[in-house]
Amino acid sequence: MPNVTRRKVLGAGAALAGAATLAGLGLPARAQGKLTPVRFTCGANLGYTNLYVAEGAGIFQKHGIDPKVILFDVGFLGTEAVLAGQADTATTAGFPMINYVAKGADLVCPAVTITGDDIKIVALKTIAKAEDFAGKKVGIIVGSVAHYGFDRYLEHFKVARDKVTIVNVPAAEQVALFAKGDLDAFVWVEPVVSRGIDVMKGRAHVMVPNIEVGMRNRNYLQLKKTWVDQNPDVVLGILRAHIEANEFIKANPQKAAEYAGKKLNLPPDQIPELIRRGGFRWDVYLDTTILAELKSTIDWMRENKRLAAEPGDMRRVMVPQYLQKIAPASVVGF
């Protein structure tokens, strides 16, 4: 499995490697007042506000979990950390998850926990429509959901991909290279989108229409099956914490913004508007529409030679029994 280097980790330091859990010993997570250490991973963006809130507001602890929320430049690096044994959970889009499963990764998904239209194309104002990307350089984290989404955008408008130069650029460097003139556009999420617009001082805009013409971004909670089988009570606690965090965000948006701002080093007063622009929702659910969506994604990946191997039926990756136990109305069709 891939190595996850210190350079890839943005904020949380070393994970709680090797910590034994009570659930792993067959005991409830809260036995004798003790909490189960769980290492969560996420991308460094506002889509993961539910994790920042669950950690900051003590919601994880309420459900028997001692959390460590580890920030990465992009979410799929968290999945690599899980597969390498350096973390316990990840939350990523279907595009990278499919390829990990196709390569034999021991991953299961108990729920979708983030839904949004947050992936955005920021371009020079000289680029007014999709056809204008021909001959231009676009900064993208190659292999990420942004890469997939931009390809779907070009496909929707029938723009040949070989006419556009894709440059592999980490999120932290996209705005600087855009401002320097090394890129004509970049594709990522808030707050990078707004930073790009601000730094260009009227010379750039968010494309309309945008990525939403080709995809909706769902993020799947992922854990190793072996870990889930050993820690069923902890999985229930994780899902309960996600559900409660969603309710907290809806009921206390300003306080949620404070937790997100502290984690991402952003002014809290800017966060509610950035969340609105991203169209984020943190409902916790599983329904069979995601299977059709994943199949469509697999077909597209196969046609465009982006499929590492055949993943088979993605239904086998879904483990609805955990969410069915605590929120049966949130599971449809399984």
C-alpha positions in Angstrom: 0.0 0.0 0.0 1.2 3.6 -0.6 3.2 5.5 1.9 1.8 8.7 3.3 4.7 11.2 4.0 4.8 14.0 6.5 4.8 16.5 3.7 1.3 15.4 2.6 -0.1 16.0 6.1 -1.2 19.6 6.5 -2.0 19.9 10.1 -2.5 17.3 12.7 1.0 15.8 13.3 1.6 12.1 13.9 -1.5 9.9 14.1 -2.3 7.7 17.0 -0.6 4.7 15.5 -0.9 1.4 17.2 -3.5 2.5 19.8 -5.5 -0.5 21.0 -9.2 0.0 21.3 -11.7 -1.5 23.8 -14.0 -2.4 20.9 -11.2 -4.3 19.3 -11.1 -6.4 22.5 -14.8 -7.1 22.2 -15.8 -4.5 24.8 -18.2 -1.5 24.3 -16.4 1.7 23.3 -17.4 3.5 26.5 -16.7 0.6 28.9 -15.4 1.8 32.2 -15.6 5.4 30.9 -12.8 5.0 28.4 -13.0 6.3 24.9 -11.9 4.5 21.7 -9.1 6.3 19.8 -10.1 6.8 16.1 -8.0 8.6 13.5 -10.2 10.5 11.0 -8.8 11.9 7.8 -10.1 14.7 5.5 -9.2 17.2 2.9 -8.3 20.6 4.1 -11.5 22.3 2.9 -15.0 23.3 4.2 -16.6 20.2 2.9 -15.4 18.4 6.0 -17.0 20.9 8.4 -19.0 18.0 9.9 -15.7 16.4 11.2 -14.4 19.7 12.5 -17.6 20.3 14.4 -17.8 16.7 15.7 -14.2 17.1 17.0 -14.5 20.6 18.3 -17.9 20.4 20.0 -17.1 17.1 21.8 -19.6 15.1 19.7 -17.3 12.3 19.0 -16.4 12.0 22.6 -20.1 11.9 23.5 -20.4 8.8 21.3 -17.4 7.0 22.9 -14.7 8.2 20.5 -11.4 9.9 21.3 -10.9 11.6 17.9 -7.9 12.7 15.9 -8.9 14.6 12.8 -6.0 14.7 10.4 -5.9 17.2 7.5 -4.5 16.3 4.1 -4.2 18.5 1.0 -6.9 16.3 -0.7 -9.2 13.6 0.7 -8.0 10.6 -1.2 -4.6 10.9 0.6 -6.6 10.0 3.7 -7.8 6.8 2.0 -4.1 6.0 1.3 -3.4 6.6 5.0 -6.2 4.2 5.9 -4.9 1.5 3.6 -1.4 2.0 4.9 -2.6 1.5 8.5 -1.9 5.1 9.5 -5.5 6.1 9.9 -8.9 4.5 10.5 -11.4 6.5 8.4 -11.4 8.5 5.2 -14.1 10.3 3.2 -13.7 10.8 -0.5 -15.6 11.0 -3.7 -16.5 7.9 -5.8 -13.8 8.5 -8.5 -10.7 7.6 -6.4 -12.6 5.1 -4.2 -13.5 3.0 -7.3 -9.9 2.7 -8.3 -8.8 1.7 -4.8 -11.4 -1.0 -4.7 -10.5 -2.1 -8.2 -6.9 -2.7 -7.0 -8.1 -4.9 -4.2 -8.4 -2.4 -1.3 -10.2 -3.8 1.8 -12.6 -0.9 1.9 -16.3 -0.7 2.9 -18.7 2.2 3.0 -21.4 2.6 5.7 -22.7 5.9 4.5 -22.5 9.0 2.3 -21.7 11.8 4.7 -21.0 14.9 2.4 -23.0 16.0 -0.6 -22.3 19.2 -2.5 -21.7 21.2 -5.7 -18.4 22.5 -4.4 -15.9 21.6 -7.2 -15.5 24.8 -9.2 -13.5 26.0 -12.2 -11.8 29.4 -11.7 -10.6 30.9 -15.0 -9.3 34.0 -16.6 -12.1 36.2 -17.8 -10.8 35.7 -21.4 -12.2 32.1 -21.0 -15.9 32.7 -21.3 -17.1 29.2 -22.4 -15.9 25.6 -22.4 -14.5 25.8 -25.9 -12.1 28.5 -24.8 -10.1 26.0 -22.7 -8.6 24.7 -25.9 -4.9 25.5 -25.8 -5.0 26.6 -22.2 -3.3 25.3 -19.0 -5.5 24.1 -16.2 -4.2 23.4 -12.7 -5.7 20.3 -11.1 -4.8 17.7 -8.4 -4.4 14.8 -10.8 -6.3 11.8 -9.7 -8.7 13.8 -7.5 -12.4 14.3 -7.9 -11.6 17.7 -9.4 -9.7 15.9 -12.2 -12.7 13.6 -12.8 -15.2 16.5 -12.6 -13.3 18.7 -15.1 -13.1 15.8 -17.6 -16.9 15.4 -17.2 -17.3 19.1 -17.8 -15.2 18.9 -21.0 -17.1 15.9 -22.1 -20.5 17.6 -21.6 -19.5 20.4 -23.9 -17.8 18.1 -26.4 -14.3 19.7 -25.9 -11.5 17.2 -26.8 -9.4 16.6 -23.7 -6.2 16.5 -25.7 -6.8 20.1 -26.6 -6.4 21.2 -22.9 -3.1 20.9 -20.9 -3.7 19.5 -17.4 -1.0 20.6 -14.9 -0.7 18.6 -11.7 -0.8 21.3 -9.0 -1.4 20.8 -5.2 -4.3 22.9 -3.8 -1.9 25.0 -1.8 -0.1 26.2 -4.9 -2.9 26.7 -7.3 -3.7 30.4 -6.5 0.0 31.4 -6.6 0.6 29.8 -10.0 -2.7 31.3 -11.3 -1.7 34.8 -10.2 1.8 34.3 -11.6 0.4 33.5 -15.0 1.6 29.9 -15.1 -2.1 28.7 -15.3 -5.1 29.9 -17.2 -7.5 28.2 -14.8 -7.6 25.9 -11.8 -10.2 23.5 -10.4 -10.8 23.1 -6.7 -13.1 24.0 -3.7 -13.6 26.8 -1.2 -11.7 28.6 0.3 -9.2 28.3 -2.6 -11.9 29.4 -5.1 -12.5 32.7 -3.4 -8.8 33.3 -2.8 -8.2 32.9 -6.5 -10.9 35.4 -7.4 -9.6 37.9 -4.8 -6.0 37.7 -5.8 -6.7 38.3 -9.4 -8.5 41.6 -8.7 -11.2 41.4 -11.4 -9.2 39.4 -14.0 -10.8 36.0 -13.1 -14.2 34.5 -12.6 -16.0 31.3 -11.6 -17.2 29.7 -14.8 -21.0 29.6 -15.4 -22.1 26.9 -16.0 -19.6 24.9 -14.0 -18.7 21.4 -12.9 -22.4 20.7 -11.9 -23.2 20.1 -15.6 -21.3 16.9 -15.4 -21.4 15.6 -11.8 -22.7 16.0 -8.3 -20.0 15.5 -5.6 -20.8 12.8 -3.1 -18.3 11.8 -0.5 -18.3 8.3 0.9 -17.2 7.4 4.4 -14.6 4.6 4.1 -13.0 2.2 6.5 -11.1 -1.1 6.2 -13.5 -4.0 6.4 -11.3 -5.8 8.9 -11.4 -2.8 11.2 -15.2 -2.5 10.9 -15.7 -6.2 11.6 -13.6 -5.8 14.8 -15.2 -2.5 15.9 -18.9 -2.6 15.1 -19.9 -0.5 18.2 -17.3 2.1 17.2 -18.8 2.3 13.7 -22.2 3.0 15.2 -20.6 5.7 17.3 -19.0 7.3 14.2 -22.3 7.4 12.3 -24.2 8.8 15.3 -21.5 11.5 15.6 -21.9 12.4 11.9 -25.6 12.6 12.3 -25.4 14.8 15.4 -22.8 17.0 13.8 -25.1 17.7 10.8 -27.9 18.7 13.2 -25.4 21.0 15.1 -24.3 22.7 11.9 -27.9 23.4 10.9 -28.9 24.7 14.4 -25.6 26.6 15.2 -24.1 27.8 11.9 -22.0 30.5 13.6 -20.5 28.1 16.2 -19.9 25.6 13.4 -18.0 28.3 11.5 -15.8 28.9 14.5 -14.8 25.2 14.7 -14.1 25.1 10.9 -12.2 28.4 11.0 -10.0 27.2 13.9 -9.2 24.0 12.0 -8.5 25.7 8.7 -7.1 29.0 9.9 -9.9 31.0 8.3 -11.9 34.0 9.6 -15.2 32.5 10.9 -17.3 35.4 9.6 -16.4 34.3 6.0 -17.3 30.6 6.4 -21.1 30.6 6.2 -21.0 32.3 2.8 -18.3 29.9 1.6 -20.4 26.9 2.7 -23.4 28.3 0.9 -21.4 28.7 -2.3 -20.3 25.2 -2.0 -23.8 23.9 -1.6 -22.6 21.6 1.1 -25.0 19.2 2.9 -24.0 16.7 5.6 -27.0 14.4 5.6 -25.9 10.8 6.4 -27.5 8.3 4.1 -27.3 5.4 1.7 -29.6 4.8 -1.2 -29.5 2.8 -4.4 -29.2 5.9 -6.6 -25.6 6.0 -5.6 -25.0 2.6 -7.2 -26.3 3.9 -10.6 -24.0 6.9 -10.1 -21.0 4.7 -9.3 -21.7 2.5 -12.3 -21.9 5.6 -14.6 -18.6 6.7 -13.2 -17.0 3.3 -13.8 -18.3 3.3 -17.4 -16.8 6.7 -17.9 -13.4 5.7 -16.3 -13.3 2.6 -18.5 -14.0 4.5 -21.7 -11.4 7.1 -20.9 -8.7 4.6 -19.7 -8.7 5.8 -16.1 -9.8 2.5 -14.6 -7.0 0.7 -12.8 -8.9 -2.6 -13.0 -12.5 -3.9 -13.1 -14.0 -3.2 -9.7 -17.1 -5.4 -10.1 -20.4 -4.6 -8.4 -19.9 -1.7 -6.0 -22.9 -2.9 -4.0 -20.5 -5.3 -2.2 -18.6 -2.3 -0.8 -21.7 -0.9 0.9 -22.4 -2.0 4.5 -25.9 -0.6 5.2 -26.5 -2.6 8.3 -24.9 -0.1 10.6 -26.9 2.9 9.5 -30.0 0.8 9.3 -29.6 0.0 13.0 -29.6 3.7 14.1 -31.4 5.6 11.3 -33.3 3.1 9.2 -35.2 5.9 7.3 -31.8 7.0 5.9 -31.2 3.7 4.1 -33.2 3.2 0.9 -33.2 0.2 -1.4 -30.6 -1.9 0.4 
